[in-house]
Amino acid sequence: MSAPYIELEQMPFRFLFHYLLTIATFVSAFGISTAYGERLQVIDQDGNPVANAIVSFPSQGPVPVPELNAVIDQIDKQFAPHVLVVQKGQWVNFPNSDDIRHHVYSFSDPKTFEMRLFNGTDSEPQLFDQQGIVVLGCNIHDEMRGFIYVADQENTGVTDAGGYAEVQVNGSDFDVWHERLSASQTEKRTMSIDSLIDGSPRQVRITLVVDAQAEEDERTFRSRKFGND
């Protein structure tokens, strides 16, 4: 099926808008655009839902950098949110809502930094201008771990507790990331759209590393600190 052919220069101006609207509806109805929003579910090798996973498709058009700074807080000795997605070139604020001090740091290649955070005191925002996964820790509280996913022209979705994420699907391949997808916690896995498991919603199955591997990597991460605090 093809759209009706009409000489636009012969069309009265008052009908032009309605004609273009009809064409836009036609394009949408017959799926000429390849990008569309979809709800996906990420599951592990045992069929369990995976929270805080990131599903990423290439963007069909430019993704603007938000003017507002993103925020990752410190609440009850935890990074909140545990996983944050920002666009390459976006600034991030690190408030401290705890009544204790924190010393946030990262050794990750996309962003190496450290900053001391005190309750009620504003901290300088950090610029994340390199694509990749940034692993966060606290020099004082070893149990704290957080992640910042720096996207570059990507449509991303972060899964909730049920493993569900809304994402703009586009192209034939997509990336998946989760902190237990690799021992380094920074590797993404590229998958084909054909690998999605049919269902409502469609599912993404990933294999998570065993707990022993994750615990060993965590001990290695905690052994690296910025001096003494």
N, C-alpha and C positions, 0 to 999 in steps of 0.2 A: 504493500500500500504506500502511496506517496501523497504528499500534501498537494492541494490544488494549486495550479499555476495561474498567477494573476500579474499583469503588468502594474507594478506599484505606481509608476509615473502617470498612469491613466486613471488612477483611483482618486476620487475626491478625498480631501484631507480629513473630512469628518468621519470617513469610514476606515481610515488607516489604523487608528488605534484598535478598533474592534477586530480588524483583520490580523494584526500582529498578536493580539491576545489569543485568537483562535489557533494560530500557528504554535504559540507557546504551549497551549493546552494539548495540541496534537503531539508535539515532541515529548511532553511529559507522559501522556497516556500510552505511547508506544515504546517507551523505554529507550529513546535515542541517547539520553544522558546515561553514562555508566555509573555514576555515583548515586548512592541511596543510603538512607539511614536504616540500620538494622540492629535488633537486640540479639546479642550472642551470649552464650554461656561457656565459660572455661571450666573444664574438669580435669582431674589428674588421672593417672594410670589405673586407679581403682574406681573411677567414676564419681569421686567426691568433688563438690564445687570448690573452686580456688578463688579466694578473695585476694584483693590487691594485686591482681595481674593486670598487665597493660596489653591491649590489642591495638595495633597501629597499622593503618592503611596509608598509602601515598595520597597526598592531597591532589585533587583535580585542578585546583587553582591556588593562588598565593594565600598563605595563612598569615594574617597580620599579627604582629606582636602586641599583646594587650598593653594599653597605656597604664593600667593599674598594676601595682606590684602584687605578686602572689605572696601568700603567707603560709609559713609552717611554724606552728607554736610549740611550746614546751608545756605539757599538761600532765601532772601526776607522773613525772619522770618518763614521759613518752613524747615522741614527736607526733604532732597532730596537724595534718594527717600523716599516717605512716608512710604513704606513697603520694608524692605530689608531682603533677605533670605541669611543666612550663614550656613556653616556646623559646627557642634559641634567641637570645638578646633580651630576655625578660629579667626584671629585678625581683628579688625575693626578700621579704622582711622576716626576721626571726624574733618575734616577741617572746617573752618569758612570763607565762601566767602562773608558774610555780612560785612559792615563797622561799625558794632556795636558788642558789646560783647554778648556772650551767656553763660548760666550756665546750661549745660545739666545734667540730672539726671534720675535715675530709681530706683523704689522701688520693682521691680519684683523679684520673687524668683530666677529665673535662673541667674540674674545679677543685683546686687545692686551697684550703683556707682554714682559719681558726678564728673564733670570736668568743669572748667572755660575755655572758648574758646575766644580768641582774634584774630581779623583779622590780617593775615600775620604772625601769630605765630604758630609754630608746636605744636601739642598736643601729649601726649603719647597714643599709640593705646591701645585698650581694648581687652582682651581675653574673648571670649564667649565659655565656655567649659561645659555648662549645657544646655540640651535640653529644649525648651519651648518658650514662647512668652515674649519678653521684651518690656515693654511700656516705651517710652521716653517722657520726658517733659523738659521744660526750666524754670528755677527758676526766670527768669526775664520776659519772654514773655509767659503768660498763654495760649495764643492761639496755641502755638506750641505743636504738638503731632506727634509722629512717632512710628514705630514698627519694631523690629528685630525678625524674626522667625529663631530660632536656630534648624536646622534639624539634625537628627541623623540617618544615613543610610536610607535616603528617596530620592525619585525622586519628585521634587517640580516644580510647575509652578505658576507664579503670573499673575493674569488677568489684561488685559489692559483696556482702557476706554470702550471698547465694551464688556467686560466680558470674553474675550478669553484668553486662556493660552495653551501653548504647554507643554505636560507632558508625561513622560514615564509610560505607563499603565502596571501594574503588579499586580497579585493577585486578590482576590475577594472583598476586602474591601479597602477603601481609606478614608483619612481625609480631611476636609475642614475647613478653618479658615477665619474669617473676623472680623474686629474690632466691627461690630454691630451684630455679631452672638450671643453674650451674653452681659449681663450688665457689667461683669468684663473685657470684651475685650480680655481675654486670653484663652477662652475655644475653643477647637476644636470639630468638630462633625464627628463621624465615620459613613460612609455610605457604603451601598453595591453597588457593580458594577451594580447590577440589577436595582438599583434605577435611573440610568441614563435614561434620556428621549431620545427616538430615534429621530434622525434627522441628519442633516449635517451642523454643527457638533452636536454631542450628547451634551445634556445639564444637568447641575447639578442645581437642584432647592433647595434654602435654604430660611429659614424664618429669616428675620432681626428683631431685637428688635425695638420697636417704638421709635420715636425721643425723647419723654419725658424721657424714661428710659436712653437713651444714654446721654442726657443732664445732668440728675441727677448724673450719674456716672462720667461725666466729671467734675462737680463741686466738687465731692468728691476727685477726683484725684488732682485737682488744689490746694486743701486745704492742701495737704501734700507736704512740701518743706524742703530742707536742710537749716535750719536756715535762717538767713537774709543775703541778698546779697547787 
